[in-house]
Amino acid sequence: MTGIPARQPIDELIAGLTVDVPDHPEPGIVFRDLTPVFADGPAFRRVVDGLAAPAHSDPRAAALADARAGERAFDVVAGVEARGFLLAAAVALDAGVGVVPVRKAGKLPRERIAADYALEYGIATLELHTDSVRPGQRVLVVDDVLATGGTLTAAIALVEQLGGVVAAVAVVVELAALGGRERLAPHTVHALWTT
């Protein structure tokens, strides 16, 4: 544990624990390694709380929730491979809802749908089981980093293709210079640290 003061702003907390790895996975790419954040119990707790909170407080997401007191604004959390799985599972467990994996091509064993997307260093495919999201189900989409927006655009497309409603998108880090937020419009995007 780091002994981080509880009042330290979440963005400073994440920035202080994140390790930048140059030239990974390709030359010219700076990889934001969040594993030190995940390994620190108090920091990880604050990240999980921060990722879940926007879906509860955003007026558009809240409008998706029932009027009953305490009703959450999402029914399930979708985690994008691979670090998004860690985050989504923790958020879902904490919220008392299920978690569904959005996986790279060829990893899911049953009937699935697929969406291609562009990374800053190539093209890839994401897949989702066809029974992972029910029509009308409210989905919080979680990933670790928002860069160009390609990965999250594909994840959103898969959720919506199955009839799910994206309540919000939550990420730990947003690389603002790469313009990913604009690609996700009109969906609400919440980033804990924008750099």
SVG drawing of the C-alpha trace seen along z (x, -y; Angstrom):
<svg xmlns="http://www.w3.org/2000/svg" viewBox="-40 -17 51 40">
<polyline fill="none" stroke="black" stroke-width="0.4" points="0.0,0.0 1.1,-3.5 -0.4,-5.3 -1.9,-7.8 -4.0,-10.5 -7.7,-9.9 -8.1,-13.5 -5.5,-13.3 -7.2,-13.9 -7.8,-10.7 -6.0,-12.0 -2.9,-12.8 -3.1,-9.4 -3.3,-7.5 -0.5,-9.7 1.8,-9.1 1.5,-5.3 1.3,-4.8 4.6,-3.8 5.2,-5.1 6.8,-2.4 8.3,-3.8 8.2,-2.0 5.6,0.6 4.0,2.5 5.4,0.6 8.2,-2.0 6.9,-5.5 4.0,-4.3 4.2,-5.2 2.3,-2.5 0.6,-3.6 1.2,-0.7 -1.6,-0.8 -0.6,2.4 1.0,0.5 -2.4,-1.2 -4.1,2.2 -1.6,3.6 -2.1,0.8 -5.3,1.7 -6.4,-1.8 -5.7,-3.2 -7.5,-0.4 -10.5,-0.9 -10.7,-4.6 -10.4,-3.7 -13.2,-1.2 -15.4,-3.7 -14.5,-6.4 -15.4,-4.2 -18.8,-3.3 -19.8,-6.7 -20.3,-8.5 -23.0,-6.1 -24.9,-6.9 -24.5,-10.7 -24.7,-11.5 -28.2,-12.9 -28.5,-10.9 -27.5,-7.7 -29.6,-8.4 -32.6,-8.9 -32.2,-5.3 -32.6,-4.2 -36.0,-3.6 -37.3,-6.3 -36.9,-4.1 -34.4,-5.3 -31.1,-3.5 -31.7,-2.1 -28.4,-1.8 -28.1,-3.3 -26.6,-0.1 -27.6,3.6 -24.3,5.1 -20.7,4.0 -18.9,4.8 -15.1,5.1 -12.9,4.7 -9.9,7.1 -7.7,7.3 -7.1,4.8 -10.7,3.8 -11.6,7.2 -9.9,6.5 -11.7,3.2 -15.1,4.3 -15.1,7.3 -14.3,5.2 -16.9,2.6 -19.6,5.2 -18.9,7.1 -19.0,3.9 -22.3,2.9 -23.9,6.3 -24.4,6.8 -22.9,9.2 -19.9,8.6 -19.5,9.6 -16.2,9.8 -15.6,8.0 -12.9,10.2 -10.3,10.3 -11.2,12.4 -11.2,16.2 -11.3,16.2 -15.1,16.7 -16.3,20.3 -20.0,19.8 -22.1,17.8 -20.8,14.3 -20.9,11.1 -17.8,9.2 -16.6,5.6 -13.3,4.5 -11.5,1.4 -8.4,-0.6 -5.7,-0.9 -3.0,-3.6 -0.7,-0.8 -3.0,1.6 -6.4,3.2 -8.1,5.7 -11.4,7.4 -13.5,7.6 -16.3,10.1 -19.2,10.5 -21.3,13.6 -24.8,13.1 -26.5,13.8 -24.2,11.5 -26.5,8.4 -30.3,8.5 -32.3,5.9 -32.9,2.8 -30.2,3.8 -28.3,0.8 -24.5,1.4 -21.6,-0.4 -18.6,0.1 -15.3,0.1 -11.7,0.0 -8.3,-1.1 -7.3,-3.7 -9.1,-5.8 -6.7,-6.6 -8.0,-6.9 -11.4,-5.5 -11.4,-2.6 -11.6,0.2 -14.4,-1.5 -16.3,-2.4 -16.2,1.3 -17.3,2.4 -20.2,-0.1 -21.3,1.1 -21.4,4.7 -23.5,3.8 -25.9,1.8 -26.1,4.5 -27.5,6.8 -30.1,4.1 -28.2,3.0 -28.2,-0.7 -24.9,-2.2 -25.4,-4.0 -21.9,-5.4 -18.3,-4.7 -15.7,-4.8 -11.9,-4.7 -9.0,-5.2 -6.9,-7.3 -7.8,-9.4 -5.1,-10.4 -6.8,-13.6 -4.5,-14.4 -5.6,-11.3 -9.3,-12.5 -11.0,-9.3 -13.7,-11.1 -15.0,-12.7 -15.2,-9.4 -17.5,-8.1 -20.0,-10.9 -22.8,-11.1 -22.0,-8.6 -21.0,-10.0 -17.3,-9.4 -15.9,-9.6 -12.1,-9.5 -10.5,-9.5 -7.2,-11.0 -7.0,-13.0 -3.5,-13.6"/>
</svg>
